[in-house]
């Protein structure tokens, strides 16, 4: 039997979502846990959330992905210390060897958390959220000890998008999008 592959996603920011799951060649993605960490980079460091995830002695493999911050400009938008916190976290992920330098398909745009279609952005978000709910992966603020679990849920959606669109993992696609197979 082939070892498990673990997948970990970061949705970095002042509040950072982290999601973790596992899958194998013949087994679809299974959500294991999600966290939402406040305090930006220091919250991740102090909470030891940036530990090394590499192939371990049992042969398990780790896939690590992260949302890539894209600075916006114009339209009255201005950067603050909070708005650039994702860049600090991205730098730490690279410095720790958890993520490669840019560009790489493991860096995802914010839109890579749209995992279910719809006519409008609001409908696509609602349908994507409902996909998590249908599969028992939806987290609430109470689950992650925060006012909400938006970032934790975003990290899980990033995993599913990556499994479908980058890895093209058939067991996961059959499980979560059976009508597309």
Secondary structure, 3 states (H helix, E strand, C coil): CCCCEEEEEEECCCEEEEEEEEECCCCCCEEEEEEEEECHHHHHHHCCCCCCCCCCCCCCEEEEEEECCCCCCECCECCCCCCCHHHHHHHHHHHCCCCCCCCCCCEECHHHHCCCCCCCHHHHHHHHHHHHHHCCCCCCHHHHCCCCCHHHHHHHHHHHHHHHHCCCCHHHHHHHCHHHC
